[in-house]
Amino acid sequence: MYAYDTYDRAIINARVDEFRDQVNRRIKGELSEEEFRPMRLQNGLYLQLHAYMLRVAVPYGTLSGEQMNRLAHIARRYDKGYGHFTTRQNIQYNWPKLVETPDILAELAEVEMHAVQTSGNCIRNVTTDHFAGAARDEIADPRPIAELIRQWSTFHPEFAFLPRKFKIAITGAPNDRAAVKWHDIGLILKKDGAGKIGFEVIVGGGMGRTPVIGKTIRDFIPETDLISYLEAILRVYNEQGRRDNKYKARIKILVEALGADVFADLVEQEWQNTKNNPIDVPQAEIDRIYTFFTPPPLEVLEDVVAVVDEKAASDFVFASWVANNTHAHKVPGHVSLTISLKPHDGIAGDATAQQMDVVADLARDYSHNEVRVSHEQNLILPHVAKHQLLEIYQKLELAGLATANAGLLTDMIVCPGLDYCALANARSIPIGQAIAKRFDDMKRLQDIGPLKLKMSGCINSCGHHHAGHIGILGVDRRGVENYQILLGGSGEEDASKAQLLGPGFDADEIVDAVETVVAVYLGERREAETFLSAVRRLGVAPFKEALYGAA
């Protein structure tokens, strides 16, 4: 992982000192809340429904054990003993005291962390595949380029006040685990005929009240030209994006209004006019960044492990955990391990300070001191030897982290909703808990198979409901919380937008409605057919009829 140099440390420490002064001025009344707002947002501090919330950046989702320990310490010392991992691979603290937020940022700086680019109308934290550098299907590790983009975009003078927030995701594998088509810019790593790395560039994706799947504007841009090409995209957006209406200010609206071909032509013109300027990074600097992401020295091991197989043969839950929560690694005898933060009696994405410390220890002992945060709000140990799975499982079980549901219905993305968020119209957390309780049966979950349920408490879609196989959107219907069901979305390489079925359901009806949708699938599916495949084959008509009756 990337290590700070003296410049990085100086910049982040100066930022902390600057913010400490701003907070002191706010507390003394020298700054109004309105004057303070842009200052705090540039440092990741939001004002939520009940308190301030601090969002900490985890660039491309990669952490060391020591950094995870520091996150645990902050949860214990400055919050209520837990943190919330988000879909942008960050962590949020929901209850910090304003006066202590500069101290939190100072403690983060000691372990090369910060809250820059986690809020405001700037380029947000760049996200990527949580299995990057480890996945067997990977073409190349995309994290060095994500780091290059981070360095280019941080404090960029032209892009600090864009029309709206801007999100970039990158994947290094043909199987998309970063939802690149749902981002303002999505990058798919490829190799040309000569084996040189480049990227397919997708622009104009996004969720919210106007969900749009991004469109490819260039099939291949060489790695050495990427930064100047991205700069051309941002300049076109900065110049032509709307600033008169925040609901129409995202780049997706501009691309839709102009048409992808016209937008691509404008980018090409801008790029040709500026690409000879000293924007692009020399190959030597790209190579230097790559050295920070050298894979750990893993020994090729036997893929068949007797102690694991024997335990799996006699313990259905452990067997399910191995089947669901491990992912194929490029080095034989190893896996990437998902630690589910979706216990059936918990809050999706939450981890206690004690649990974070356990994960930090496991990272040091079993995963070459690496932890990843997934955009699905789980944690990952990317480099685990198969023969150590049983002892890891036993330690996770003691910490309440051995839920075996990765990729299944109860592995839900759930936004904070009306329990925390000032923008929300409905609660999400208790609905998610009720659904998890209803489906708290591993044999049943295994029978249902892969199913991504995603839920948002408002139209802003922080829970990615548009990309859910089952999406749930909470709305306010004349003062009553109401929940709409959508079907058929995907955030993967086959990206699709979920379709609204019809009128919503009250809080005491929505769990039964989900049960009905699942029952239709189980009754109609073909052999080995997944939920998403069945919805695409059947269409939404049989699900609508089951929920609302014949038309």
C-alpha positions in Angstrom: 0.0 0.0 0.0 1.1 3.6 -0.6 3.3 5.2 2.1 3.4 8.9 2.7 6.5 10.9 1.8 7.5 14.2 3.6 5.3 16.2 1.3 2.2 14.1 2.1 2.8 14.5 5.8 3.4 18.2 5.6 0.2 18.8 3.6 -2.0 16.7 5.9 -0.6 18.1 9.1 -1.0 21.7 7.8 -4.6 20.8 6.9 -5.2 19.6 10.4 -3.8 22.8 11.9 -6.0 24.9 9.5 -9.1 23.0 10.5 -8.3 23.3 14.2 -8.3 27.1 13.8 -11.6 27.0 11.8 -13.3 24.9 14.5 -12.1 27.2 17.3 -13.5 30.2 15.4 -16.8 28.4 15.0 -17.0 27.5 18.7 -16.2 31.1 19.6 -19.0 32.4 17.4 -16.6 34.1 15.0 -18.0 31.9 12.2 -21.7 31.2 11.6 -22.7 27.7 10.7 -23.3 28.8 7.1 -19.8 30.2 7.0 -18.3 27.1 8.6 -20.2 24.7 6.4 -17.8 24.7 3.3 -14.8 24.5 5.6 -16.1 21.5 7.5 -17.2 19.7 4.3 -13.7 20.0 2.9 -12.6 18.0 6.0 -15.3 15.3 5.9 -17.5 16.8 8.6 -21.3 16.7 8.0 -24.1 17.9 10.2 -26.6 15.0 10.4 -30.0 14.7 12.0 -28.8 14.5 15.6 -25.1 15.3 15.6 -22.0 15.9 13.5 -20.8 13.0 11.4 -17.1 12.6 10.4 -16.3 10.6 7.2 -12.8 9.3 7.0 -11.2 8.4 3.7 -9.9 4.9 3.0 -8.3 5.4 -0.5 -9.3 2.5 -2.8 -10.4 0.6 0.3 -7.0 -0.5 1.5 -5.9 -0.4 5.2 -3.0 -1.7 7.3 -3.6 -3.4 10.6 -2.2 -0.4 12.4 -4.6 1.9 10.6 -7.5 -0.4 11.5 -6.3 -0.2 15.2 -6.4 3.5 15.0 -9.9 3.5 13.6 -10.9 1.3 16.5 -9.2 3.7 19.0 -11.1 6.7 17.5 -14.4 4.8 17.8 -13.6 4.0 21.4 -12.2 7.4 22.5 -14.2 9.9 20.4 -17.5 8.1 19.5 -19.9 5.6 20.9 -17.6 2.6 20.4 -18.3 1.7 16.8 -17.8 2.9 13.2 -19.9 2.6 10.0 -18.2 1.3 6.8 -19.7 2.8 3.7 -20.3 2.0 0.0 -17.4 4.4 -0.9 -15.0 2.1 1.1 -14.8 4.8 3.8 -15.7 4.8 7.5 -18.1 7.2 9.2 -18.3 8.2 12.9 -21.8 9.3 13.8 -21.3 11.0 17.2 -18.0 13.0 17.3 -18.0 16.2 19.3 -17.2 19.3 17.2 -14.4 20.4 19.6 -12.7 17.1 19.3 -12.8 16.6 15.5 -9.4 18.3 14.9 -7.9 15.9 17.5 -9.4 13.0 15.5 -7.9 14.3 12.3 -4.5 14.7 14.0 -4.6 11.1 15.3 -5.5 9.9 11.8 -2.6 11.8 10.3 -0.2 9.9 12.6 -1.1 6.7 10.7 -1.3 8.3 7.2 -5.0 8.8 7.1 -7.3 11.9 6.6 -10.8 13.0 5.7 -10.0 14.8 2.5 -12.2 14.2 -0.5 -15.0 12.5 1.5 -17.5 15.4 1.0 -18.1 18.6 -0.9 -18.3 19.2 -4.7 -14.9 17.7 -5.5 -13.5 14.4 -6.8 -14.4 12.0 -4.0 -12.5 9.0 -2.7 -11.5 6.8 -5.7 -12.9 3.3 -5.2 -11.9 0.0 -6.7 -12.3 -3.8 -6.5 -12.0 -5.0 -2.9 -10.1 -8.0 -4.2 -7.6 -5.9 -6.2 -4.1 -7.3 -6.4 -5.4 -10.8 -5.3 -8.3 -11.9 -7.5 -7.6 -14.8 -9.9 -9.6 -13.1 -12.7 -7.7 -9.9 -12.5 -5.8 -8.5 -15.5 -3.7 -6.2 -13.4 -4.0 -4.5 -10.0 -5.8 -1.2 -10.5 -4.8 0.4 -7.2 -1.6 2.0 -8.4 -3.7 3.9 -10.9 -6.3 4.7 -8.3 -3.4 6.2 -6.2 -2.2 8.2 -9.2 -5.7 9.6 -9.6 -5.9 10.4 -5.9 -2.6 12.3 -6.0 -3.7 14.2 -9.2 -7.1 15.1 -7.9 -6.3 16.0 -4.3 -6.4 19.8 -3.9 -6.6 20.2 -7.7 -7.3 24.0 -8.0 -9.7 23.6 -10.9 -11.7 20.8 -9.4 -12.3 21.8 -5.8 -15.6 23.4 -6.6 -17.3 21.4 -9.3 -21.0 21.7 -10.1 -21.6 18.7 -7.9 -19.7 15.9 -6.2 -17.8 13.6 -8.5 -17.1 9.9 -8.2 -14.6 7.7 -9.9 -14.3 3.9 -9.8 -11.8 1.5 -11.4 -11.7 -2.2 -11.9 -8.8 -4.4 -13.0 -10.9 -7.5 -13.8 -13.6 -8.3 -16.4 -15.9 -9.2 -13.6 -16.9 -5.8 -12.2 -16.9 -5.6 -8.4 -16.6 -1.8 -8.3 -19.9 -0.8 -10.0 -17.9 1.3 -12.6 -20.9 1.8 -14.9 -22.8 3.6 -12.0 -20.1 6.3 -11.5 -19.4 9.7 -12.9 -16.3 8.1 -14.5 -15.8 4.4 -14.6 -12.5 2.8 -15.7 -12.1 -0.8 -16.9 -8.4 -1.9 -17.1 -7.5 -3.6 -20.3 -4.4 -4.6 -22.3 -3.8 -3.8 -25.9 -2.4 -6.2 -28.5 1.2 -5.4 -27.3 0.3 -6.1 -23.7 0.3 -2.5 -22.6 -2.1 -1.3 -20.0 -4.9 1.1 -20.8 -8.5 1.8 -19.8 -12.0 1.8 -21.3 -13.5 5.1 -20.2 -17.2 5.2 -19.1 -18.8 8.5 -18.3 -22.1 9.7 -16.9 -23.3 7.0 -14.6 -25.1 7.7 -11.4 -28.0 6.9 -9.1 -30.1 9.4 -7.1 -33.4 10.7 -8.4 -32.3 10.2 -12.1 -30.5 6.8 -12.3 -28.3 6.5 -15.4 -25.9 3.8 -16.5 -22.7 5.3 -17.8 -21.7 5.2 -21.5 -18.3 4.4 -23.0 -16.7 7.4 -24.6 -13.4 5.8 -25.4 -12.6 2.1 -25.8 -8.9 2.4 -24.8 -6.8 5.2 -23.4 -3.1 4.2 -22.7 -2.1 4.3 -19.1 0.4 7.1 -19.8 -2.4 9.3 -21.2 -5.0 8.7 -18.6 -4.5 11.7 -16.4 -4.6 14.2 -19.2 -7.7 12.5 -20.6 -9.4 12.6 -17.2 -8.5 16.3 -16.9 -10.2 16.9 -20.3 -13.4 15.2 -19.0 -13.4 17.3 -15.8 -12.8 20.5 -17.7 -15.7 19.9 -20.1 -17.9 19.1 -17.1 -16.7 22.1 -15.1 -17.3 24.5 -17.9 -20.7 23.1 -19.1 -22.2 21.4 -16.1 -25.3 23.1 -14.7 -24.8 25.2 -11.5 -28.3 26.7 -11.4 -30.0 23.5 -10.2 -28.3 21.0 -7.9 -30.6 18.2 -9.0 -29.4 18.6 -12.6 -25.8 19.4 -11.9 -24.2 15.9 -12.1 -22.2 15.0 -15.2 -24.9 12.3 -16.0 -27.3 15.1 -16.8 -24.8 16.9 -19.1 -24.0 13.6 -21.0 -27.7 12.8 -21.4 -28.4 16.4 -22.6 -25.6 16.5 -25.1 -25.5 12.9 -26.1 -22.6 10.6 -25.4 -21.1 11.1 -28.9 -21.2 14.9 -28.7 -19.7 14.8 -25.1 -16.9 12.5 -26.3 -16.1 14.9 -29.2 -15.9 17.8 -26.7 -13.6 15.8 -24.5 -11.4 14.8 -27.5 -11.1 18.4 -28.6 -10.1 19.5 -25.1 -7.7 16.7 -24.8 -6.0 17.4 -28.1 -5.7 21.0 -27.1 -4.0 20.3 -23.8 -2.4 16.9 -23.9 1.0 18.3 -24.8 1.1 20.3 -21.6 3.0 18.8 -18.8 0.0 17.1 -17.2 0.7 13.4 -17.8 2.9 11.6 -15.3 6.2 10.2 -16.5 6.4 6.4 -16.8 9.1 6.5 -14.1 6.7 8.0 -11.6 4.0 5.5 -12.5 6.6 2.7 -12.0 7.5 4.2 -8.6 3.8 4.1 -7.4 3.6 0.5 -8.6 6.4 -0.4 -6.2 4.1 0.3 -3.3 1.7 -2.3 -4.4 4.1 -5.2 -4.9 2.2 -8.4 -4.1 3.2 -10.2 -0.9 5.5 -13.1 -1.3 3.0 -15.9 -1.2 4.1 -19.5 -1.5 2.1 -21.8 -3.8 0.3 -24.2 -1.5 -2.0 -27.2 -1.9 -5.5 -26.2 -2.9 -7.0 -29.2 -1.0 -6.8 -28.8 2.8 -7.9 -31.8 4.8 -8.6 -30.0 8.1 -10.9 -27.5 6.3 -12.7 -30.1 4.3 -13.2 -32.4 7.2 -14.7 -29.6 9.3 -16.9 -28.5 6.4 -18.2 -32.0 5.9 -19.5 -32.1 9.5 -20.5 -28.4 10.0 -23.0 -26.9 7.6 -22.5 -23.4 8.8 -18.7 -23.5 8.4 -19.1 -25.1 5.0 -21.4 -22.3 4.0 -18.9 -19.7 5.3 -16.2 -21.2 3.2 -18.4 -21.4 0.1 -19.9 -17.9 0.4 -17.2 -15.8 2.1 -14.0 -16.9 0.2 -13.0 -15.7 -3.3 -10.5 -17.3 -5.7 -7.0 -16.0 -5.3 -4.4 -15.8 -8.1 -1.9 -17.8 -6.0 -3.0 -21.5 -5.5 -3.7 -22.5 -1.9 -4.9 -19.0 -1.0 -8.2 -17.1 -0.9 -9.5 -13.6 -0.3 -11.8 -13.8 2.7 -14.9 -11.6 3.2 -15.7 -10.7 6.8 -19.4 -10.0 6.7 -20.6 -6.9 8.6 -24.2 -8.1 8.2 -25.0 -10.1 11.3 -28.7 -11.0 11.4 -29.2 -9.0 14.6 -27.0 -6.0 13.7 -26.7 -2.9 11.5 -25.3 -3.4 8.1 -21.8 -1.9 7.8 -21.3 -1.3 11.6 -18.3 -2.7 13.4 -17.4 -2.2 17.1 -14.0 -1.0 18.2 -13.4 -4.4 19.6 -14.2 -6.0 16.3 -12.0 -3.6 14.4 -9.1 -4.6 16.7 -9.8 -8.3 16.0 -9.7 -7.7 12.3 -6.4 -5.7 12.7 -4.9 -8.7 14.5 -6.1 -11.1 11.9 -4.7 -8.9 9.1 -1.3 -9.0 10.8 -1.4 -12.7 11.6 -3.0 -14.1 8.4 -3.2 -11.5 5.6 0.2 -9.8 5.3 -1.1 -6.8 7.3 -3.8 -5.9 4.8 -7.5 -5.2 5.2 -9.9 -4.0 2.5 -13.2 -2.3 2.8 -15.7 -3.4 0.1 -18.3 -1.1 -1.5 -20.8 -3.6 -0.2 -20.0 -2.6 3.4 -17.9 -5.6 4.4 -14.2 -6.1 5.3 -11.8 -8.3 3.4 -8.6 -10.2 4.3 -7.1 -10.3 0.8 -4.3 -12.9 1.2 -5.3 -15.8 3.3 -3.8 -19.3 3.2 -6.5 -22.0 2.9 -5.1 -24.1 5.6 -5.6 -21.3 8.1 -9.3 -20.8 7.4 -10.6 -22.9 10.3 -8.6 -21.0 13.0 -9.6 -17.7 11.4 -13.2 -18.7 11.5 -13.0 -19.7 15.1 -11.6 -16.3 16.0 -14.2 -14.5 14.0 -16.9 -16.5 15.6 -15.8 -15.3 19.0 -15.9 -11.7 17.8 -19.4 -12.0 16.3 -17.9 -11.7 12.7 -18.4 -15.2 11.3 -21.8 -14.6 9.5 -21.7 -16.8 6.4 -23.9 -14.7 4.2 -21.6 -12.9 1.7 -23.5 -12.5 -1.6 -26.8 -13.8 -0.2 -30.0 -12.0 0.6 -29.1 -10.9 4.1 -25.8 -9.4 2.9 -27.7 -6.2 2.3 -26.6 -2.7 1.5 -28.6 -0.4 3.8 -28.2 3.3 4.1 -28.4 5.0 7.6 -31.9 6.4 6.8 -34.0 8.4 9.1 -32.2 7.2 12.2 -29.3 9.4 11.3 -29.6 11.3 8.0 -31.2 14.7 7.7 -32.1 14.0 4.1 -33.9 10.7 4.6 -37.7 10.3 4.3 -37.9 6.8 5.9 -36.0 4.5 8.2 -33.8 1.9 6.6 -32.0 0.2 9.5 -35.0 -1.4 11.2 -36.5 -2.6 7.9 -33.1 -4.2 7.1 -33.0 -5.9 10.5 -36.6 -7.2 10.1 -35.8 -8.7 6.6 -32.6 -10.3 8.0 -34.6 -11.8 10.9 -37.2 -13.2 8.5 -34.5 -14.9 6.4 -32.3 -16.0 9.3 -31.9 -19.6 8.1 -28.7 -20.5 6.3 -30.2 -23.5 4.5 -32.9 -21.3 3.2 -30.5 -18.6 2.1 -28.3 -21.2 0.3 -31.4 -22.4 -1.5 -32.4 -18.9 -2.6 -28.8 -18.4 -3.8 -27.1 -15.2 -4.9 -29.3 -12.2 -4.3 -28.3 -8.6 -3.8 -30.9 -6.6 -1.8 -30.1 -2.8 -1.6 -32.2 -0.3 0.4 -32.3 3.5 0.5 -34.2 5.8 2.9 -34.6 8.5 0.3 -34.3 9.2 -3.4 -30.6 10.1 -3.1 -29.9 6.3 -3.3 -27.0 6.0 -0.9 -28.2 2.4 -0.5 -27.9 1.8 -4.3 -31.4 0.6 -4.6 -31.4 1.2 -8.4 -28.7 -1.5 -8.7 -30.3 -4.1 -6.5 -31.6 -7.4 -7.7 -34.2 -6.3 -5.2 -34.2 -2.6 -4.5 -36.2 -1.0 -1.7 -36.8 2.8 -1.6 -38.2 4.5 1.5 -40.4 7.5 0.8 -42.7 9.8 2.8 -46.4 9.3 1.8 -48.4 12.0 3.5 -46.4 11.6 6.7 -46.2 7.8 6.7 -43.1 5.8 5.8 -43.7 3.9 2.7 -41.4 1.4 0.9 -41.4 0.8 -2.8 -39.9 -2.4 -4.4 -37.8 -2.4 -7.5 -36.5 -5.5 -9.4 -33.8 -6.4 -11.8 -30.9 -4.0 -11.1 -27.2 -4.9 -11.2 -24.0 -3.0 -10.4 -21.8 -5.5 -12.1 -20.5 -5.8 -15.7 -24.1 -6.5 -16.8 -25.2 -3.3 -15.2 -29.0 -2.7 -15.3 -31.5 -0.3 -13.7 -34.1 -1.8 -11.4 -37.7 -1.4 -12.4 -40.3 -0.1 -10.0 -43.1 -2.6 -9.5 -45.9 -0.3 -8.2 -47.3 1.3 -5.1 -45.2 1.1 -1.9 -45.9 -0.8 1.3 -46.1 0.3 4.9 -43.3 -0.6 7.3 -45.3 -3.5 8.7 -46.0 -4.9 5.2 -42.6 -4.6 3.4 -41.0 -7.7 4.8 -44.0 -9.8 3.7 -43.7 -8.2 0.3 -40.0 -9.3 0.0 -41.1 -12.7 1.1 -43.7 -12.8 -1.7 -41.1 -11.7 -4.3 -38.7 -14.5 -3.2 -41.5 -17.0 -3.3 -42.4 -16.2 -6.9 -38.7 -16.7 -7.8 -38.5 -20.0 -6.0 -41.7 -21.2 -7.7 -40.7 -20.1 -11.2 -37.0 -20.6 -11.4 -35.3 -23.1 -13.7 -32.6 -25.4 -12.6 -29.5 -23.5 -11.3 -31.2 -20.2 -12.3 -30.2 -17.2 -10.2 -32.7 -14.6 -9.0 -31.5 -11.9 -11.4 -31.5 -14.3 -14.3 -35.1 -15.4 -13.5 -36.3 -11.7 -13.3 -34.7 -11.0 -16.6 -36.3 -14.0 -18.2 -39.8 -13.6 -16.6 -40.0 -9.9 -16.5 -41.7 -8.2 -13.6 -45.3 -9.2 -14.5 -45.5 -12.4 -12.3 -44.0 -10.5 -9.3 -46.4 -7.6 -9.7 -49.4 -10.0 -9.9 -48.3 -11.7 -6.7 -47.9 -8.4 -4.9 -50.9 -6.5 -6.3 -53.2 -9.0 -7.9 -54.2 -9.4 -11.5 -54.4 -6.2 -13.6 
